[in-house]
Amino acid sequence: MITIESALAPAAARQLGERMQELLTEFTDLALQAKQVHWHVTGPNFESIHLQMDRLVDDARVWADTVAERSVTLGVPVDGNAVTVADGSGLASMRLGYLSGPDAVAEITGRVRQVATDVRRAIAEIGELDPVSQDLVITIAEALDKHLWMLQAQLG
């Protein structure tokens, strides 16, 4: 078995890996839920919301990959299996079926807000362990804030 070691103390790397795993799980779930909205949005604003969900999906997938690779770089394996995401995410499941534009935006806005809140909480915890990883997560928080702003602006 190959061992990857970083300059972090093993205990700090494990703690950081646990937090990064939580973020990986949430980002993966957010990408899946935004894709669910993408497929099922209806109404006058269909096209703009449909395309907006693609941008959110793309970003969430990049965030998941970024935190996973950072964790692995520090010697802590990650688990991106579907069952792990389903069991580990704190996000409510997206309701099934077609959604009007306003309902779709409201549904995904709540989830983006929850992820943004969790990421902000993680920033402080991660910063105590590794400022490099903290910087990475701060960059993700900035992008989440922009998505949240753009979604909320549609709610009126």
Kinemage of the C-alpha trace (Angstrom):
@kinemage 1
@onewidth
@group {chain A} dominant
@subgroup {mainchain}
@vectorlist {calphas} color= white
{ca met a 1} P 0.000 0.000 0.000
{ca ile a 2} L 1.284 3.419 -0.929
{ca thr a 3} L 1.448 6.076 1.757
{ca ile a 4} L 1.259 9.766 0.929
{ca glu a 5} L 2.663 12.008 3.628
{ca ser a 6} L 2.530 15.753 3.868
{ca ala a 7} L 4.312 18.324 5.959
{ca leu a 8} L 1.284 18.445 8.265
{ca ala a 9} L 1.307 16.424 11.443
{ca pro a 10} L -0.624 13.170 10.876
{ca ala a 11} L -3.322 14.101 13.406
{ca ala a 12} L -3.837 17.511 11.765
{ca ala a 13} L -3.973 15.905 8.315
{ca arg a 14} L -6.634 13.452 9.510
{ca gln a 15} L -8.744 16.241 11.034
{ca leu a 16} L -8.400 18.308 7.897
{ca gly a 17} L -9.283 15.290 5.770
{ca glu a 18} L -12.474 14.729 7.750
{ca arg a 19} L -13.579 18.312 7.184
{ca met a 20} L -12.637 18.170 3.501
{ca gln a 21} L -14.651 14.935 3.165
{ca glu a 22} L -17.702 16.735 4.539
{ca leu a 23} L -17.239 19.499 1.968
{ca leu a 24} L -16.715 16.978 -0.842
{ca thr a 25} L -19.976 15.290 0.103
{ca glu a 26} L -21.947 18.553 0.176
{ca phe a 27} L -20.489 19.890 -3.066
{ca thr a 28} L -21.230 16.617 -4.838
{ca asp a 29} L -24.794 16.599 -3.543
{ca leu a 30} L -25.273 20.255 -4.497
{ca ala a 31} L -24.119 19.484 -8.048
{ca leu a 32} L -26.577 16.596 -8.286
{ca gln a 33} L -29.461 18.656 -6.932
{ca ala a 34} L -28.741 21.603 -9.214
{ca lys a 35} L -28.760 19.169 -12.140
{ca gln a 36} L -32.139 17.880 -10.922
{ca val a 37} L -33.450 21.465 -11.059
{ca his a 38} L -31.807 21.948 -14.474
{ca trp a 39} L -33.806 19.028 -15.877
{ca his a 40} L -37.138 19.965 -14.292
{ca val a 41} L -37.465 23.746 -14.313
{ca thr a 42} L -40.437 25.077 -16.290
{ca gly a 43} L -42.010 28.396 -17.120
{ca pro a 44} L -41.166 31.769 -18.622
{ca asn a 45} L -37.640 31.896 -17.191
{ca phe a 46} L -36.854 28.310 -18.129
{ca glu a 47} L -33.821 28.985 -20.306
{ca ser a 48} L -32.026 31.386 -17.966
{ca ile a 49} L -32.565 29.155 -14.911
{ca his a 50} L -31.696 26.034 -16.907
{ca leu a 51} L -28.372 27.599 -17.922
{ca gln a 52} L -27.753 29.055 -14.458
{ca met a 53} L -28.080 25.563 -12.978
{ca asp a 54} L -25.448 24.299 -15.416
{ca arg a 55} L -23.030 26.953 -14.161
{ca leu a 56} L -23.746 25.971 -10.550
{ca val a 57} L -23.288 22.275 -11.391
{ca asp a 58} L -19.977 22.978 -13.111
{ca asp a 59} L -18.708 25.044 -10.180
{ca ala a 60} L -19.830 22.541 -7.540
{ca arg a 61} L -18.076 19.737 -9.406
{ca val a 62} L -14.868 21.779 -9.547
{ca trp a 63} L -15.152 22.547 -5.818
{ca ala a 64} L -15.630 18.852 -5.038
{ca asp a 65} L -12.607 17.934 -7.126
{ca thr a 66} L -10.521 20.698 -5.576
{ca val a 67} L -11.177 19.705 -1.955
{ca ala a 68} L -10.784 16.009 -2.781
{ca glu a 69} L -7.427 16.562 -4.442
{ca arg a 70} L -6.258 18.768 -1.570
{ca ser a 71} L -7.160 16.052 0.915
{ca val a 72} L -5.405 13.350 -1.093
{ca thr a 73} L -2.390 15.638 -1.472
{ca leu a 74} L -2.194 15.758 2.317
{ca gly a 75} L -2.262 11.970 2.514
{ca val a 76} L -5.922 11.520 3.438
{ca pro a 77} L -8.025 9.435 1.005
{ca val a 78} L -11.548 10.616 0.198
{ca asp a 79} L -14.794 8.810 -0.563
{ca gly a 80} L -16.864 10.109 -3.461
{ca asn a 81} L -19.084 7.050 -3.770
{ca ala a 82} L -22.784 7.699 -4.289
{ca val a 83} L -23.768 5.911 -1.083
{ca thr a 84} L -21.342 8.077 0.898
{ca val a 85} L -22.778 11.243 -0.615
{ca ala a 86} L -26.354 10.076 -0.009
{ca asp a 87} L -25.655 9.085 3.592
{ca gly a 88} L -23.342 11.978 4.454
{ca ser a 89} L -24.912 15.078 2.985
{ca gly a 90} L -26.897 17.359 5.236
{ca leu a 91} L -28.847 18.794 2.317
{ca ala a 92} L -32.530 17.967 2.047
{ca ser a 93} L -33.406 15.929 -1.022
{ca met a 94} L -34.705 17.891 -3.961
{ca arg a 95} L -38.390 17.286 -4.489
{ca leu a 96} L -39.189 15.264 -7.568
{ca gly a 97} L -41.058 16.417 -10.616
{ca tyr a 98} L -41.320 19.628 -12.554
{ca leu a 99} L -40.738 22.952 -10.830
{ca ser a 100} L -41.884 26.399 -11.826
{ca gly a 101} L -39.053 28.878 -12.246
{ca pro a 102} L -39.724 30.617 -8.898
{ca asp a 103} L -40.049 27.294 -7.049
{ca ala a 104} L -36.859 25.974 -8.648
{ca val a 105} L -34.906 29.075 -7.662
{ca ala a 106} L -36.308 29.023 -4.114
{ca glu a 107} L -35.471 25.328 -3.689
{ca ile a 108} L -31.874 25.622 -4.858
{ca thr a 109} L -31.297 28.942 -3.082
{ca gly a 110} L -31.914 27.327 0.292
{ca arg a 111} L -29.410 24.600 -0.477
{ca val a 112} L -26.757 27.026 -1.723
{ca arg a 113} L -27.273 29.099 1.445
{ca gln a 114} L -26.803 25.992 3.602
{ca val a 115} L -23.622 25.000 1.767
{ca ala a 116} L -22.292 28.572 1.984
{ca thr a 117} L -22.952 28.576 5.736
{ca asp a 118} L -21.208 25.224 6.163
{ca val a 119} L -18.235 26.431 4.114
{ca arg a 120} L -17.889 29.545 6.286
{ca arg a 121} L -17.907 27.365 9.382
{ca ala a 122} L -15.256 25.144 7.795
{ca ile a 123} L -13.014 28.135 7.025
{ca ala a 124} L -12.345 28.742 10.724
{ca glu a 125} L -11.820 25.068 11.534
{ca ile a 126} L -9.556 24.450 8.564
{ca gly a 127} L -7.531 27.605 9.223
{ca glu a 128} L -6.414 26.222 12.559
{ca leu a 129} L -5.020 23.167 10.779
{ca asp a 130} L -3.682 24.407 7.444
{ca pro a 131} L -3.753 27.965 6.035
{ca val a 132} L -3.177 26.674 2.486
{ca ser a 133} L -6.366 24.605 2.613
{ca gln a 134} L -8.151 27.497 4.287
{ca asp a 135} L -7.239 29.761 1.381
{ca leu a 136} L -8.654 27.213 -1.045
{ca val a 137} L -11.932 27.055 0.876
{ca ile a 138} L -12.115 30.865 1.117
{ca thr a 139} L -11.963 31.007 -2.683
{ca ile a 140} L -14.862 28.547 -2.852
{ca ala a 141} L -16.818 30.667 -0.348
{ca glu a 142} L -16.425 33.689 -2.594
{ca ala a 143} L -17.880 31.787 -5.559
{ca leu a 144} L -20.731 30.414 -3.425
{ca asp a 145} L -21.562 33.936 -2.276
{ca lys a 146} L -21.850 35.032 -5.906
{ca his a 147} L -24.162 32.137 -6.771
{ca leu a 148} L -26.264 32.912 -3.690
{ca trp a 149} L -26.522 36.573 -4.657
{ca met a 150} L -27.570 35.753 -8.218
{ca leu a 151} L -30.197 33.299 -7.013
{ca gln a 152} L -31.621 35.597 -4.349
{ca ala a 153} L -31.858 38.473 -6.842
{ca gln a 154} L -34.407 36.386 -8.755
{ca leu a 155} L -36.619 35.876 -5.723
{ca gly a 156} L -37.798 39.453 -5.778
